[in-house]
Amino acid sequence: MNNDDTIAGSFPNHHKTSGYILDIDNNLTSIDATPATNWTNAVGINNRGVVVGNYIVPNTPGWVNGGYIRNEWGKIKLLAIPQTIGGIKVGPAGLFYNGINDYGVTVGAFLDVANKSYGFVRDVAGKFTLIQYPNTPVTAGVMAVNNDGALVGNFMDAIGVEHGLIVIPAVH
């Protein structure tokens, strides 16, 4: 939800799942990443009305989860899936976007080839930065980023207990 109480999400839409934007006046805008996509999810919306989300692309074998950004005018841009993030190879499942701030910085998670999860930040130029809590086997991902660059996420410790994670950027 953004500061205008506009929310983003997904809903069953006939024989597929579509993303949506719902404003405070109850106006619903349906989102499909591509005309052929049968699963689209809108997961983050910033104060300009820009949405970040995920969609599934059939692949052989299985599927790949890709991301998209829908700008405030309704134009959708599919986001490239990098081969590596922070030196870690992105696995065949792709990556998952979770949030966007007002500057267009996006955050999320990805699985490596061994299905270990890591967090990431994608800047407005498309550069990815790995986010991993030190000395933990699994960092589940980054869930949100604010306009100051602070991140919220979660990680699992060595015995499988999940913890919250807040990353505050250094002040220069």
Secondary structure, 3 states (H helix, E strand, C coil): CCCCCCEEEEEEECCEEEEEEECCCCCEEEECCCCCCCEEEEEEECCCCCEEEEEEEECCCCEEEEEEEECCCCCEEEECCCCEECCEEEEEEEEEEEEECCCCCEEEEEEECCCCEEEEEECCCCCEEEECCCCCCEEEEEEEECCCCCEEEEEECCCCCEEEEEECCCCC
